[in-house]
């Protein structure tokens, strides 16, 4: 069965690929509702959940909300305790490979989220 690519889903993906801000569902909604005036927050949330289930985007928790990332390769996120931003720290290549080799379990995906202070806040800016 062919996958259904609605204009809403396409616009959500375009937005996620255009930003490095790791937006929440509400942020995605706020950024695409001008281009798709009839879209509802529920439609955005449902599409984000479906895209995450399909493995086309990453979904991870930041406090009490989910954040979304179009970069699906395994990489590290830092959540800044000062400004609340989520930033990419780098890819895990060899670390992930060794981790998966050393466990008797079948690890399908590794997500590492660090908590600390981003470089901008660390510099005081």
Jmol script that loads the backbone (N, CA, C; Angstrom):
load data "model"
ATOM      1  N   UNK A   1       0.837  -1.189   0.000  1.00  0.00           N
ATOM      2  CA  UNK A   1       0.000   0.000   0.000  1.00  0.00           C
ATOM      3  C   UNK A   1       0.885   1.257   0.000  1.00  0.00           C
ATOM      4  N   UNK A   2       0.597   2.180  -0.887  1.00  0.00           N
ATOM      5  CA  UNK A   2       1.374   3.410  -0.976  1.00  0.00           C
ATOM      6  C   UNK A   2       1.106   4.308   0.226  1.00  0.00           C
ATOM      7  N   UNK A   3       2.159   4.938   0.678  1.00  0.00           N
ATOM      8  CA  UNK A   3       2.047   5.835   1.827  1.00  0.00           C
ATOM      9  C   UNK A   3       1.372   7.133   1.391  1.00  0.00           C
ATOM     10  N   UNK A   4       0.483   7.612   2.220  1.00  0.00           N
ATOM     11  CA  UNK A   4      -0.250   8.841   1.916  1.00  0.00           C
ATOM     12  C   UNK A   4       0.547  10.055   2.365  1.00  0.00           C
ATOM     13  N   UNK A   5       0.840  10.921   1.416  1.00  0.00           N
ATOM     14  CA  UNK A   5       1.593  12.139   1.714  1.00  0.00           C
ATOM     15  C   UNK A   5       0.666  13.331   1.515  1.00  0.00           C
ATOM     16  N   UNK A   6       0.041  13.765   2.579  1.00  0.00           N
ATOM     17  CA  UNK A   6      -0.883  14.886   2.508  1.00  0.00           C
ATOM     18  C   UNK A   6      -0.115  16.202   2.436  1.00  0.00           C
ATOM     19  N   UNK A   7      -0.776  17.266   1.966  1.00  0.00           N
ATOM     20  CA  UNK A   7      -0.106  18.578   1.958  1.00  0.00           C
ATOM     21  C   UNK A   7       0.320  19.002   3.367  1.00  0.00           C
ATOM     22  N   UNK A   8      -0.487  18.647   4.382  1.00  0.00           N
ATOM     23  CA  UNK A   8      -0.150  18.994   5.763  1.00  0.00           C
ATOM     24  C   UNK A   8       1.133  18.290   6.200  1.00  0.00           C
ATOM     25  N   UNK A   9       1.210  16.996   5.914  1.00  0.00           N
ATOM     26  CA  UNK A   9       2.400  16.224   6.308  1.00  0.00           C
ATOM     27  C   UNK A   9       3.629  16.750   5.568  1.00  0.00           C
ATOM     28  N   UNK A  10       3.467  17.051   4.303  1.00  0.00           N
ATOM     29  CA  UNK A  10       4.577  17.578   3.506  1.00  0.00           C
ATOM     30  C   UNK A  10       5.070  18.914   4.086  1.00  0.00           C
ATOM     31  N   UNK A  11       4.152  19.787   4.451  1.00  0.00           N
ATOM     32  CA  UNK A  11       4.519  21.094   5.001  1.00  0.00           C
ATOM     33  C   UNK A  11       5.210  20.941   6.362  1.00  0.00           C
ATOM     34  N   UNK A  12       4.750  20.004   7.175  1.00  0.00           N
ATOM     35  CA  UNK A  12       5.378  19.742   8.474  1.00  0.00           C
ATOM     36  C   UNK A  12       6.818  19.282   8.261  1.00  0.00           C
ATOM     37  N   UNK A  13       7.023  18.365   7.321  1.00  0.00           N
ATOM     38  CA  UNK A  13       8.375  17.881   7.041  1.00  0.00           C
ATOM     39  C   UNK A  13       9.265  19.010   6.506  1.00  0.00           C
ATOM     40  N   UNK A  14       8.729  19.832   5.619  1.00  0.00           N
ATOM     41  CA  UNK A  14       9.502  20.961   5.097  1.00  0.00           C
ATOM     42  C   UNK A  14       9.951  21.869   6.229  1.00  0.00           C
ATOM     43  N   UNK A  15       9.037  22.153   7.150  1.00  0.00           N
ATOM     44  CA  UNK A  15       9.400  23.018   8.275  1.00  0.00           C
ATOM     45  C   UNK A  15      10.475  22.373   9.147  1.00  0.00           C
ATOM     46  N   UNK A  16      10.307  21.095   9.482  1.00  0.00           N
ATOM     47  CA  UNK A  16      11.289  20.426  10.340  1.00  0.00           C
ATOM     48  C   UNK A  16      12.671  20.389   9.699  1.00  0.00           C
ATOM     49  N   UNK A  17      12.729  20.200   8.369  1.00  0.00           N
ATOM     50  CA  UNK A  17      14.022  20.201   7.692  1.00  0.00           C
ATOM     51  C   UNK A  17      14.617  21.597   7.592  1.00  0.00           C
ATOM     52  N   UNK A  18      13.815  22.626   7.756  1.00  0.00           N
ATOM     53  CA  UNK A  18      14.306  24.002   7.632  1.00  0.00           C
ATOM     54  C   UNK A  18      14.802  24.585   8.949  1.00  0.00           C
ATOM     55  N   UNK A  19      14.630  23.867  10.059  1.00  0.00           N
ATOM     56  CA  UNK A  19      14.996  24.419  11.357  1.00  0.00           C
ATOM     57  C   UNK A  19      15.886  23.473  12.149  1.00  0.00           C
ATOM     58  N   UNK A  20      16.707  24.029  12.989  1.00  0.00           N
ATOM     59  CA  UNK A  20      17.544  23.249  13.911  1.00  0.00           C
ATOM     60  C   UNK A  20      17.082  23.476  15.348  1.00  0.00           C
ATOM     61  N   UNK A  21      15.879  24.044  15.519  1.00  0.00           N
ATOM     62  CA  UNK A  21      15.405  24.428  16.851  1.00  0.00           C
ATOM     63  C   UNK A  21      14.742  23.307  17.641  1.00  0.00           C
ATOM     64  N   UNK A  22      14.554  22.126  17.032  1.00  0.00           N
ATOM     65  CA  UNK A  22      13.910  21.010  17.717  1.00  0.00           C
ATOM     66  C   UNK A  22      12.567  21.458  18.298  1.00  0.00           C
ATOM     67  N   UNK A  23      11.645  21.868  17.442  1.00  0.00           N
ATOM     68  CA  UNK A  23      10.396  22.477  17.903  1.00  0.00           C
ATOM     69  C   UNK A  23       9.428  21.496  18.557  1.00  0.00           C
ATOM     70  N   UNK A  24       8.555  22.062  19.389  1.00  0.00           N
ATOM     71  CA  UNK A  24       7.440  21.312  19.957  1.00  0.00           C
ATOM     72  C   UNK A  24       6.325  21.284  18.911  1.00  0.00           C
ATOM     73  N   UNK A  25       5.287  20.487  19.163  1.00  0.00           N
ATOM     74  CA  UNK A  25       4.144  20.435  18.242  1.00  0.00           C
ATOM     75  C   UNK A  25       3.513  21.817  18.110  1.00  0.00           C
ATOM     76  N   UNK A  26       3.433  22.541  19.223  1.00  0.00           N
ATOM     77  CA  UNK A  26       2.839  23.887  19.200  1.00  0.00           C
ATOM     78  C   UNK A  26       3.671  24.828  18.330  1.00  0.00           C
ATOM     79  N   UNK A  27       5.001  24.718  18.418  1.00  0.00           N
ATOM     80  CA  UNK A  27       5.867  25.560  17.605  1.00  0.00           C
ATOM     81  C   UNK A  27       5.700  25.234  16.121  1.00  0.00           C
ATOM     82  N   UNK A  28       5.575  23.944  15.800  1.00  0.00           N
ATOM     83  CA  UNK A  28       5.360  23.542  14.408  1.00  0.00           C
ATOM     84  C   UNK A  28       4.046  24.140  13.915  1.00  0.00           C
ATOM     85  N   UNK A  29       3.004  23.986  14.721  1.00  0.00           N
ATOM     86  CA  UNK A  29       1.693  24.527  14.362  1.00  0.00           C
ATOM     87  C   UNK A  29       1.775  26.036  14.106  1.00  0.00           C
ATOM     88  N   UNK A  30       2.397  26.763  15.006  1.00  0.00           N
ATOM     89  CA  UNK A  30       2.500  28.223  14.867  1.00  0.00           C
ATOM     90  C   UNK A  30       3.243  28.621  13.589  1.00  0.00           C
ATOM     91  N   UNK A  31       4.199  27.810  13.177  1.00  0.00           N
ATOM     92  CA  UNK A  31       5.001  28.144  12.000  1.00  0.00           C
ATOM     93  C   UNK A  31       4.382  27.748  10.680  1.00  0.00           C
ATOM     94  N   UNK A  32       3.440  26.819  10.672  1.00  0.00           N
ATOM     95  CA  UNK A  32       2.855  26.421   9.379  1.00  0.00           C
ATOM     96  C   UNK A  32       1.409  26.853   9.206  1.00  0.00           C
ATOM     97  N   UNK A  33       0.768  27.336  10.248  1.00  0.00           N
ATOM     98  CA  UNK A  33      -0.658  27.677  10.123  1.00  0.00           C
ATOM     99  C   UNK A  33      -0.918  28.855   9.189  1.00  0.00           C
ATOM    100  N   UNK A  34       0.054  29.715   8.988  1.00  0.00           N
ATOM    101  CA  UNK A  34      -0.140  30.826   8.041  1.00  0.00           C
ATOM    102  C   UNK A  34      -0.178  30.314   6.600  1.00  0.00           C
ATOM    103  N   UNK A  35       0.591  29.267   6.326  1.00  0.00           N
ATOM    104  CA  UNK A  35       0.613  28.698   4.977  1.00  0.00           C
ATOM    105  C   UNK A  35      -0.544  27.731   4.736  1.00  0.00           C
ATOM    106  N   UNK A  36      -1.012  27.117   5.822  1.00  0.00           N
ATOM    107  CA  UNK A  36      -2.163  26.211   5.736  1.00  0.00           C
ATOM    108  C   UNK A  36      -3.176  26.696   6.783  1.00  0.00           C
ATOM    109  N   UNK A  37      -3.945  27.741   6.466  1.00  0.00           N
ATOM    110  CA  UNK A  37      -4.829  28.373   7.450  1.00  0.00           C
ATOM    111  C   UNK A  37      -5.843  27.443   8.125  1.00  0.00           C
ATOM    112  N   UNK A  38      -6.304  26.421   7.447  1.00  0.00           N
ATOM    113  CA  UNK A  38      -7.319  25.547   8.031  1.00  0.00           C
ATOM    114  C   UNK A  38      -6.776  24.431   8.910  1.00  0.00           C
ATOM    115  N   UNK A  39      -5.464  24.348   9.053  1.00  0.00           N
ATOM    116  CA  UNK A  39      -4.881  23.245   9.822  1.00  0.00           C
ATOM    117  C   UNK A  39      -5.141  23.435  11.317  1.00  0.00           C
ATOM    118  N   UNK A  40      -5.398  22.344  11.999  1.00  0.00           N
ATOM    119  CA  UNK A  40      -5.656  22.404  13.441  1.00  0.00           C
ATOM    120  C   UNK A  40      -4.440  21.889  14.208  1.00  0.00           C
ATOM    121  N   UNK A  41      -4.310  22.279  15.480  1.00  0.00           N
ATOM    122  CA  UNK A  41      -3.223  21.730  16.298  1.00  0.00           C
ATOM    123  C   UNK A  41      -3.281  20.202  16.369  1.00  0.00           C
ATOM    124  N   UNK A  42      -4.486  19.640  16.408  1.00  0.00           N
ATOM    125  CA  UNK A  42      -4.638  18.178  16.473  1.00  0.00           C
ATOM    126  C   UNK A  42      -4.078  17.509  15.216  1.00  0.00           C
ATOM    127  N   UNK A  43      -4.281  18.126  14.066  1.00  0.00           N
ATOM    128  CA  UNK A  43      -3.756  17.579  12.817  1.00  0.00           C
ATOM    129  C   UNK A  43      -2.231  17.594  12.830  1.00  0.00           C
ATOM    130  N   UNK A  44      -1.659  18.687  13.312  1.00  0.00           N
ATOM    131  CA  UNK A  44      -0.199  18.782  13.402  1.00  0.00           C
ATOM    132  C   UNK A  44       0.328  17.708  14.343  1.00  0.00           C
ATOM    133  N   UNK A  45      -0.275  17.583  15.517  1.00  0.00           N
ATOM    134  CA  UNK A  45       0.188  16.604  16.501  1.00  0.00           C
ATOM    135  C   UNK A  45       0.077  15.178  15.946  1.00  0.00           C
ATOM    136  N   UNK A  46      -1.041  14.869  15.326  1.00  0.00           N
ATOM    137  CA  UNK A  46      -1.265  13.530  14.765  1.00  0.00           C
ATOM    138  C   UNK A  46      -0.224  13.218  13.683  1.00  0.00           C
ATOM    139  N   UNK A  47       0.047  14.179  12.813  1.00  0.00           N
ATOM    140  CA  UNK A  47       1.039  13.969  11.764  1.00  0.00           C
ATOM    141  C   UNK A  47       2.450  13.821  12.336  1.00  0.00           C
ATOM    142  N   UNK A  48       2.787  14.606  13.340  1.00  0.00           N
ATOM    143  CA  UNK A  48       4.097  14.483  13.980  1.00  0.00           C
ATOM    144  C   UNK A  48       4.262  13.102  14.611  1.00  0.00           C
ATOM    145  N   UNK A  49       3.216  12.635  15.283  1.00  0.00           N
ATOM    146  CA  UNK A  49       3.277  11.308  15.909  1.00  0.00           C
ATOM    147  C   UNK A  49       3.458  10.229  14.847  1.00  0.00           C
ATOM    148  N   UNK A  50       2.724  10.339  13.761  1.00  0.00           N
ATOM    149  CA  UNK A  50       2.821   9.349  12.686  1.00  0.00           C
ATOM    150  C   UNK A  50       4.202   9.365  12.043  1.00  0.00           C
ATOM    151  N   UNK A  51       4.735  10.544  11.797  1.00  0.00           N
ATOM    152  CA  UNK A  51       6.078  10.648  11.215  1.00  0.00           C
ATOM    153  C   UNK A  51       7.128  10.041  12.145  1.00  0.00           C
ATOM    154  N   UNK A  52       6.958  10.224  13.448  1.00  0.00           N
ATOM    155  CA  UNK A  52       7.884   9.638  14.427  1.00  0.00           C
ATOM    156  C   UNK A  52       7.767   8.115  14.429  1.00  0.00           C
ATOM    157  N   UNK A  53       6.555   7.601  14.396  1.00  0.00           N
ATOM    158  CA  UNK A  53       6.329   6.147  14.358  1.00  0.00           C
ATOM    159  C   UNK A  53       6.955   5.548  13.101  1.00  0.00           C
ATOM    160  N   UNK A  54       6.831   6.252  11.984  1.00  0.00           N
ATOM    161  CA  UNK A  54       7.392   5.786  10.708  1.00  0.00           C
ATOM    162  C   UNK A  54       8.920   5.910  10.668  1.00  0.00           C
ATOM    163  N   UNK A  55       9.508   6.585  11.661  1.00  0.00           N
ATOM    164  CA  UNK A  55      10.962   6.753  11.697  1.00  0.00           C
ATOM    165  C   UNK A  55      11.476   7.865  10.806  1.00  0.00           C
ATOM    166  N   UNK A  56      10.585   8.728  10.343  1.00  0.00           N
ATOM    167  CA  UNK A  56      10.992   9.823   9.456  1.00  0.00           C
ATOM    168  C   UNK A  56      11.493  11.029  10.233  1.00  0.00           C
ATOM    169  N   UNK A  57      11.142  11.124  11.508  1.00  0.00           N
ATOM    170  CA  UNK A  57      11.629  12.177  12.395  1.00  0.00           C
ATOM    171  C   UNK A  57      11.902  11.549  13.761  1.00  0.00           C
ATOM    172  N   UNK A  58      12.660  12.259  14.579  1.00  0.00           N
ATOM    173  CA  UNK A  58      12.871  11.843  15.961  1.00  0.00           C
ATOM    174  C   UNK A  58      11.916  12.600  16.866  1.00  0.00           C
ATOM    175  N   UNK A  59      11.469  11.915  17.913  1.00  0.00           N
ATOM    176  CA  UNK A  59      10.633  12.547  18.937  1.00  0.00           C
ATOM    177  C   UNK A  59      11.285  12.232  20.271  1.00  0.00           C
ATOM    178  N   UNK A  60      11.437  13.251  21.115  1.00  0.00           N
ATOM    179  CA  UNK A  60      12.010  13.022  22.435  1.00  0.00           C
ATOM    180  C   UNK A  60      11.410  14.009  23.426  1.00  0.00           C
ATOM    181  N   UNK A  61      11.454  13.633  24.701  1.00  0.00           N
ATOM    182  CA  UNK A  61      10.838  14.448  25.752  1.00  0.00           C
ATOM    183  C   UNK A  61      11.795  15.515  26.254  1.00  0.00           C
ATOM    184  N   UNK A  62      11.237  16.702  26.425  1.00  0.00           N
ATOM    185  CA  UNK A  62      11.937  17.803  27.075  1.00  0.00           C
ATOM    186  C   UNK A  62      10.949  18.343  28.098  1.00  0.00           C
ATOM    187  N   UNK A  63      11.177  18.013  29.347  1.00  0.00           N
ATOM    188  CA  UNK A  63      10.215  18.393  30.373  1.00  0.00           C
ATOM    189  C   UNK A  63       8.909  17.677  30.145  1.00  0.00           C
ATOM    190  N   UNK A  64       7.838  18.442  30.034  1.00  0.00           N
ATOM    191  CA  UNK A  64       6.509  17.852  29.869  1.00  0.00           C
ATOM    192  C   UNK A  64       6.010  17.873  28.433  1.00  0.00           C
ATOM    193  N   UNK A  65       6.897  18.168  27.480  1.00  0.00           N
ATOM    194  CA  UNK A  65       6.464  18.195  26.087  1.00  0.00           C
ATOM    195  C   UNK A  65       7.416  17.394  25.217  1.00  0.00           C
ATOM    196  N   UNK A  66       6.933  17.029  24.044  1.00  0.00           N
ATOM    197  CA  UNK A  66       7.776  16.365  23.063  1.00  0.00           C
ATOM    198  C   UNK A  66       8.395  17.416  22.166  1.00  0.00           C
ATOM    199  N   UNK A  67       9.601  17.139  21.718  1.00  0.00           N
ATOM    200  CA  UNK A  67      10.273  17.939  20.717  1.00  0.00           C
ATOM    201  C   UNK A  67      10.541  17.043  19.526  1.00  0.00           C
ATOM    202  N   UNK A  68      10.707  17.643  18.351  1.00  0.00           N
ATOM    203  CA  UNK A  68      10.840  16.890  17.113  1.00  0.00           C
ATOM    204  C   UNK A  68      12.067  17.341  16.338  1.00  0.00           C
ATOM    205  N   UNK A  69      12.677  16.387  15.636  1.00  0.00           N
ATOM    206  CA  UNK A  69      13.915  16.640  14.911  1.00  0.00           C
ATOM    207  C   UNK A  69      13.870  15.858  13.603  1.00  0.00           C
ATOM    208  N   UNK A  70      14.139  16.528  12.490  1.00  0.00           N
ATOM    209  CA  UNK A  70      14.145  15.859  11.186  1.00  0.00           C
ATOM    210  C   UNK A  70      15.414  15.035  10.986  1.00  0.00           C
ATOM    211  N   UNK A  71      16.441  15.287  11.787  1.00  0.00           N
ATOM    212  CA  UNK A  71      17.690  14.525  11.690  1.00  0.00           C
ATOM    213  C   UNK A  71      17.492  13.202  12.426  1.00  0.00           C
ATOM    214  N   UNK A  72      17.399  12.107  11.665  1.00  0.00           N
ATOM    215  CA  UNK A  72      17.073  10.817  12.274  1.00  0.00           C
ATOM    216  C   UNK A  72      18.290   9.959  12.601  1.00  0.00           C
ATOM    217  N   UNK A  73      19.470  10.372  12.172  1.00  0.00           N
ATOM    218  CA  UNK A  73      20.648   9.591  12.541  1.00  0.00           C
ATOM    219  C   UNK A  73      20.880   9.754  14.047  1.00  0.00           C
ATOM    220  N   UNK A  74      21.527   8.763  14.643  1.00  0.00           N
ATOM    221  CA  UNK A  74      21.743   8.801  16.081  1.00  0.00           C
ATOM    222  C   UNK A  74      22.744   9.906  16.411  1.00  0.00           C
ATOM    223  N   UNK A  75      22.304  10.861  17.206  1.00  0.00           N
ATOM    224  CA  UNK A  75      23.164  11.956  17.625  1.00  0.00           C
ATOM    225  C   UNK A  75      22.740  12.430  19.011  1.00  0.00           C
ATOM    226  N   UNK A  76      23.607  13.202  19.635  1.00  0.00           N
ATOM    227  CA  UNK A  76      23.417  13.651  21.010  1.00  0.00           C
ATOM    228  C   UNK A  76      22.756  15.026  21.027  1.00  0.00           C
ATOM    229  N   UNK A  77      21.779  15.189  21.925  1.00  0.00           N
ATOM    230  CA  UNK A  77      21.141  16.487  22.147  1.00  0.00           C
ATOM    231  C   UNK A  77      21.544  17.025  23.517  1.00  0.00           C
ATOM    232  N   UNK A  78      21.669  18.327  23.618  1.00  0.00           N
ATOM    233  CA  UNK A  78      21.893  19.005  24.886  1.00  0.00           C
ATOM    234  C   UNK A  78      20.690  19.893  25.148  1.00  0.00           C
ATOM    235  N   UNK A  79      20.112  19.782  26.337  1.00  0.00           N
ATOM    236  CA  UNK A  79      19.028  20.666  26.753  1.00  0.00           C
ATOM    237  C   UNK A  79      19.628  21.667  27.730  1.00  0.00           C
ATOM    238  N   UNK A  80      19.587  22.928  27.359  1.00  0.00           N
ATOM    239  CA  UNK A  80      20.177  23.985  28.186  1.00  0.00           C
ATOM    240  C   UNK A  80      19.259  24.316  29.361  1.00  0.00           C
ATOM    241  N   UNK A  81      19.792  24.239  30.561  1.00  0.00           N
ATOM    242  CA  UNK A  81      18.988  24.520  31.749  1.00  0.00           C
ATOM    243  C   UNK A  81      18.783  26.016  31.969  1.00  0.00           C
ATOM    244  N   UNK A  82      19.501  26.848  31.230  1.00  0.00           N
ATOM    245  CA  UNK A  82      19.358  28.301  31.359  1.00  0.00           C
ATOM    246  C   UNK A  82      18.301  28.838  30.390  1.00  0.00           C
ATOM    247  N   UNK A  83      18.483  28.571  29.082  1.00  0.00           N
ATOM    248  CA  UNK A  83      17.569  29.134  28.079  1.00  0.00           C
ATOM    249  C   UNK A  83      16.525  28.141  27.577  1.00  0.00           C
ATOM    250  N   UNK A  84      16.713  26.852  27.865  1.00  0.00           N
ATOM    251  CA  UNK A  84      15.735  25.842  27.451  1.00  0.00           C
ATOM    252  C   UNK A  84      15.901  25.336  26.030  1.00  0.00           C
ATOM    253  N   UNK A  85      16.871  25.868  25.300  1.00  0.00           N
ATOM    254  CA  UNK A  85      17.082  25.408  23.918  1.00  0.00           C
ATOM    255  C   UNK A  85      17.555  23.959  23.894  1.00  0.00           C
ATOM    256  N   UNK A  86      17.281  23.306  22.777  1.00  0.00           N
ATOM    257  CA  UNK A  86      17.807  21.971  22.512  1.00  0.00           C
ATOM    258  C   UNK A  86      18.778  22.132  21.355  1.00  0.00           C
ATOM    259  N   UNK A  87      20.015  21.701  21.554  1.00  0.00           N
ATOM    260  CA  UNK A  87      21.029  21.833  20.504  1.00  0.00           C
ATOM    261  C   UNK A  87      21.658  20.480  20.212  1.00  0.00           C
ATOM    262  N   UNK A  88      22.078  20.301  18.968  1.00  0.00           N
ATOM    263  CA  UNK A  88      22.784  19.088  18.570  1.00  0.00           C
ATOM    264  C   UNK A  88      24.228  19.188  19.041  1.00  0.00           C
ATOM    265  N   UNK A  89      24.727  18.103  19.630  1.00  0.00           N
ATOM    266  CA  UNK A  89      26.110  18.081  20.118  1.00  0.00           C
ATOM    267  C   UNK A  89      27.029  17.295  19.195  1.00  0.00           C
ATOM    268  N   UNK A  90      26.502  16.376  18.437  1.00  0.00           N
ATOM    269  CA  UNK A  90      27.343  15.603  17.531  1.00  0.00           C
ATOM    270  C   UNK A  90      26.797  14.208  17.318  1.00  0.00           C
ATOM    271  N   UNK A  91      27.392  13.525  16.372  1.00  0.00           N
ATOM    272  CA  UNK A  91      26.947  12.192  16.015  1.00  0.00           C
ATOM    273  C   UNK A  91      27.691  11.153  16.835  1.00  0.00           C
ATOM    274  N   UNK A  92      27.087   9.977  16.972  1.00  0.00           N
ATOM    275  CA  UNK A  92      27.600   8.986  17.902  1.00  0.00           C
ATOM    276  C   UNK A  92      28.294   7.806  17.247  1.00  0.00           C
ATOM    277  N   UNK A  93      28.314   7.695  15.948  1.00  0.00           N
ATOM    278  CA  UNK A  93      28.938   6.616  15.201  1.00  0.00           C
ATOM    279  C   UNK A  93      29.585   5.484  15.973  1.00  0.00           C
ATOM    280  N   UNK A  94      30.862   5.650  16.317  1.00  0.00           N
ATOM    281  CA  UNK A  94      31.630   4.590  16.976  1.00  0.00           C
ATOM    282  C   UNK A  94      31.094   4.271  18.369  1.00  0.00           C
ATOM    283  N   UNK A  95      30.672   5.282  19.113  1.00  0.00           N
ATOM    284  CA  UNK A  95      30.123   5.054  20.453  1.00  0.00           C
ATOM    285  C   UNK A  95      28.895   4.154  20.388  1.00  0.00           C
ATOM    286  N   UNK A  96      28.009   4.429  19.469  1.00  0.00           N
ATOM    287  CA  UNK A  96      26.795   3.631  19.309  1.00  0.00           C
ATOM    288  C   UNK A  96      27.145   2.202  18.892  1.00  0.00           C
ATOM    289  N   UNK A  97      28.068   2.064  17.964  1.00  0.00           N
ATOM    290  CA  UNK A  97      28.467   0.743  17.487  1.00  0.00           C
ATOM    291  C   UNK A  97      29.023  -0.099  18.643  1.00  0.00           C
ATOM    292  N   UNK A  98      29.914   0.471  19.442  1.00  0.00           N
ATOM    293  CA  UNK A  98      30.501  -0.256  20.576  1.00  0.00           C
ATOM    294  C   UNK A  98      29.441  -0.585  21.621  1.00  0.00           C
ATOM    295  N   UNK A  99      28.581   0.346  21.882  1.00  0.00           N
ATOM    296  CA  UNK A  99      27.520   0.136  22.862  1.00  0.00           C
ATOM    297  C   UNK A  99      26.652  -1.051  22.450  1.00  0.00           C
ATOM    298  N   UNK A 100      26.261  -1.088  21.188  1.00  0.00           N
ATOM    299  CA  UNK A 100      25.412  -2.162  20.682  1.00  0.00           C
ATOM    300  C   UNK A 100      26.135  -3.510  20.692  1.00  0.00           C
ATOM    301  N   UNK A 101      27.447  -3.501  20.445  1.00  0.00           N
ATOM    302  CA  UNK A 101      28.226  -4.740  20.435  1.00  0.00           C
ATOM    303  C   UNK A 101      28.402  -5.315  21.836  1.00  0.00           C
ATOM    304  N   UNK A 102      28.450  -4.475  22.851  1.00  0.00           N
ATOM    305  CA  UNK A 102      28.765  -4.899  24.219  1.00  0.00           C
ATOM    306  C   UNK A 102      27.567  -5.409  25.005  1.00  0.00           C
ATOM    307  N   UNK A 103      26.381  -5.296  24.497  1.00  0.00           N
ATOM    308  CA  UNK A 103      25.200  -5.717  25.243  1.00  0.00           C
ATOM    309  C   UNK A 103      24.616  -7.005  24.661  1.00  0.00           C
ATOM    310  N   UNK A 104      24.061  -7.852  25.518  1.00  0.00           N
ATOM    311  CA  UNK A 104      23.418  -9.062  25.009  1.00  0.00           C
ATOM    312  C   UNK A 104      22.017  -8.784  24.447  1.00  0.00           C
ATOM    313  N   UNK A 105      21.561  -7.564  24.599  1.00  0.00           N
ATOM    314  CA  UNK A 105      20.226  -7.168  24.148  1.00  0.00           C
ATOM    315  C   UNK A 105      20.266  -6.724  22.691  1.00  0.00           C
ATOM    316  N   UNK A 106      19.120  -6.661  22.071  1.00  0.00           N
ATOM    317  CA  UNK A 106      19.024  -6.152  20.700  1.00  0.00           C
ATOM    318  C   UNK A 106      18.651  -4.669  20.785  1.00  0.00           C
ATOM    319  N   UNK A 107      19.638  -3.828  20.689  1.00  0.00           N
ATOM    320  CA  UNK A 107      19.420  -2.379  20.746  1.00  0.00           C
ATOM    321  C   UNK A 107      19.092  -1.907  19.348  1.00  0.00           C
ATOM    322  N   UNK A 108      17.921  -1.267  19.204  1.00  0.00           N
ATOM    323  CA  UNK A 108      17.492  -0.797  17.889  1.00  0.00           C
ATOM    324  C   UNK A 108      17.788   0.680  17.668  1.00  0.00           C
ATOM    325  N   UNK A 109      17.811   1.432  18.737  1.00  0.00           N
ATOM    326  CA  UNK A 109      18.027   2.865  18.611  1.00  0.00           C
ATOM    327  C   UNK A 109      18.627   3.392  19.904  1.00  0.00           C
ATOM    328  N   UNK A 110      19.565   4.314  19.774  1.00  0.00           N
ATOM    329  CA  UNK A 110      20.172   4.943  20.938  1.00  0.00           C
ATOM    330  C   UNK A 110      19.866   6.431  20.878  1.00  0.00           C
ATOM    331  N   UNK A 111      19.364   6.956  21.980  1.00  0.00           N
ATOM    332  CA  UNK A 111      19.116   8.397  22.097  1.00  0.00           C
ATOM    333  C   UNK A 111      19.819   8.874  23.356  1.00  0.00           C
ATOM    334  N   UNK A 112      20.690   9.845  23.209  1.00  0.00           N
ATOM    335  CA  UNK A 112      21.365  10.406  24.373  1.00  0.00           C
ATOM    336  C   UNK A 112      20.971  11.870  24.476  1.00  0.00           C
ATOM    337  N   UNK A 113      20.478  12.227  25.649  1.00  0.00           N
ATOM    338  CA  UNK A 113      20.100  13.612  25.917  1.00  0.00           C
ATOM    339  C   UNK A 113      20.890  14.077  27.130  1.00  0.00           C
ATOM    340  N   UNK A 114      21.691  15.111  26.931  1.00  0.00           N
ATOM    341  CA  UNK A 114      22.485  15.685  28.002  1.00  0.00           C
ATOM    342  C   UNK A 114      21.782  16.943  28.516  1.00  0.00           C
ATOM    343  N   UNK A 115      21.968  17.225  29.777  1.00  0.00           N
ATOM    344  CA  UNK A 115      21.415  18.430  30.391  1.00  0.00           C
ATOM    345  C   UNK A 115      22.583  19.265  30.880  1.00  0.00           C
ATOM    346  N   UNK A 116      22.557  20.543  30.565  1.00  0.00           N
ATOM    347  CA  UNK A 116      23.667  21.397  30.967  1.00  0.00           C
ATOM    348  C   UNK A 116      23.431  22.823  30.524  1.00  0.00           C
ATOM    349  N   UNK A 117      24.495  23.494  30.128  1.00  0.00           N
ATOM    350  CA  UNK A 117      24.425  24.887  29.717  1.00  0.00           C
ATOM    351  C   UNK A 117      25.004  25.012  28.314  1.00  0.00           C
ATOM    352  N   UNK A 118      24.217  25.565  27.391  1.00  0.00           N
ATOM    353  CA  UNK A 118      24.683  25.708  26.003  1.00  0.00           C
ATOM    354  C   UNK A 118      25.833  26.717  25.932  1.00  0.00           C
ATOM    355  N   UNK A 119      26.535  26.684  24.809  1.00  0.00           N
ATOM    356  CA  UNK A 119      27.709  27.552  24.666  1.00  0.00           C
ATOM    357  C   UNK A 119      27.351  29.031  24.735  1.00  0.00           C
ATOM    358  N   UNK A 120      26.179  29.428  24.237  1.00  0.00           N
ATOM    359  CA  UNK A 120      25.788  30.837  24.288  1.00  0.00           C
ATOM    360  C   UNK A 120      25.557  31.296  25.722  1.00  0.00           C
ATOM    361  N   UNK A 121      24.847  30.477  26.507  1.00  0.00           N
ATOM    362  CA  UNK A 121      24.591  30.833  27.905  1.00  0.00           C
ATOM    363  C   UNK A 121      25.871  30.759  28.726  1.00  0.00           C
ATOM    364  N   UNK A 122      26.734  29.817  28.399  1.00  0.00           N
ATOM    365  CA  UNK A 122      28.015  29.666  29.106  1.00  0.00           C
ATOM    366  C   UNK A 122      28.869  30.911  28.931  1.00  0.00           C
ATOM    367  N   UNK A 123      28.805  31.512  27.717  1.00  0.00           N
ATOM    368  CA  UNK A 123      29.554  32.736  27.433  1.00  0.00           C
ATOM    369  C   UNK A 123      28.874  33.965  28.031  1.00  0.00           C
ATOM    370  N   UNK A 124      27.627  33.776  28.505  1.00  0.00           N
ATOM    371  CA  UNK A 124      26.912  34.900  29.074  1.00  0.00           C
ATOM    372  C   UNK A 124      26.121  35.695  28.066  1.00  0.00           C
ATOM    373  N   UNK A 125      25.862  35.074  26.895  1.00  0.00           N
ATOM    374  CA  UNK A 125      25.201  35.826  25.859  1.00  0.00           C
ATOM    375  C   UNK A 125      23.965  35.224  25.426  1.00  0.00           C
TER     376      UNK A 125
END
end "model"
wireframe off; spacefill off
backbone 0.3
color backbone group
